[in-house]
Amino acid sequence: MQPVLLTFNVSEAKANKLLLLSIYYKVRVQPVLKEEFGFTIASILEKIQMK
């Protein structure tokens, strides 16, 4: 399983840098929406795996 970095409140410029780093380090970057702040990490990761 590939590691996942959950991000929130990240500007577009920083998100682009994170994307490049994630490719290099083989880490998946997943933005967390404001609506999902109350969710547990497990439920967010489950949603990702369903995609």
Backbone hydrogen bonds in HBPLUS format (Angstrom, degrees):
<---DONOR---> <-ACCEPTOR-->    atom                        ^
c    i                          cat <-CA-CA->   ^        H-A-AA   ^      H-
h    n   atom  resd res      DA  || num        DHA   H-A  angle D-A-AA Bond
n    s   type  num  typ     dist DA aas  dist angle  dist       angle   num
A0028-ARG N   A0003-PRO O   2.82 MM  25  6.07 171.7  1.83 160.7 158.0     1
A0005-LEU N   A0028-ARG O   2.67 MM  23  6.05 160.9  1.71 165.2 171.9     2
A0030-GLN N   A0005-LEU O   2.91 MM  25  6.08 168.7  1.92 152.9 153.7     3
A0007-THR N   A0030-GLN O   2.98 MM  23  6.10 160.8  2.02 137.9 141.9     4
A0032-VAL N   A0007-THR O   2.63 MM  25  5.77 151.2  1.70 171.1 175.0     5
A0015-ALA N   A0011-SER O   2.87 MM   4  6.06 150.4  1.96 148.3 157.8     6
A0016-ASN N   A0012-GLU O   3.00 MM   4  6.22 149.7  2.10 144.6 151.2     7
A0017-LYS N   A0013-ALA O   3.21 MM   4  6.55 153.7  2.28 142.4 149.0     8
A0018-LEU N   A0014-LYS O   2.86 MM   4  6.11 159.4  1.90 149.9 156.0     9
A0019-LEU N   A0015-ALA O   2.92 MM   4  6.11 149.4  2.01 142.9 151.2    10
A0020-LEU N   A0016-ASN O   3.15 MM   4  6.45 157.7  2.20 146.0 150.4    11
A0021-LEU N   A0017-LYS O   2.99 MM   4  6.28 164.6  2.01 153.6 157.9    12
A0022-SER N   A0018-LEU O   2.78 MM   4  5.89 152.1  1.85 147.5 155.9    13
A0023-ILE N   A0019-LEU O   3.10 MM   4  6.34 147.5  2.21 144.8 152.0    14
A0024-TYR N   A0020-LEU O   3.21 MM   4  6.51 160.4  2.25 146.3 151.1    15
A0025-TYR N   A0021-LEU O   2.89 MM   4  6.10 164.1  1.91 156.3 160.1    16
A0026-LYS N   A0022-SER O   2.78 MM   4  5.43 107.6  2.31 131.5 145.8    17
A0027-VAL N   A0022-SER O   2.84 MM   5  4.64 156.5  1.89 132.7 140.2    18
A0026-LYS N   A0023-ILE O   3.41 MM   3  4.98 152.6  2.49  91.4  99.0    19
A0036-GLU N   A0033-LEU O   2.90 MM   3  5.29 149.3  2.00 110.4 120.1    20
A0037-PHE N   A0034-LYS O   3.26 MM   3  5.43 170.2  2.27 110.2 112.9    21
A0039-PHE N   A0036-GLU O   3.00 MM   3  5.31 158.6  2.04 113.7 120.7    22
A0044-ILE N   A0040-THR O   3.16 MM   4  6.49 154.4  2.23 149.6 156.6    23
A0045-LEU N   A0041-ILE O   2.91 MM   4  6.14 164.0  1.94 156.4 160.7    24
A0046-GLU N   A0042-ALA O   2.91 MM   4  6.08 149.1  2.01 144.8 153.5    25
A0047-LYS N   A0043-SER O   3.13 MM   4  6.27 155.2  2.19 139.6 145.2    26
A0048-ILE N   A0044-ILE O   3.10 MM   4  6.42 149.0  2.20 144.1 152.5    27
A0049-GLN N   A0045-LEU O   3.03 MM   4  6.26 158.2  2.08 148.4 153.3    28
A0050-MET N   A0046-GLU O   3.13 MM   4  6.36 134.6  2.34 142.2 153.7    29
A0051-LYS N   A0048-ILE O   3.16 MM   3  5.54 151.2  2.25 108.2 116.3    30
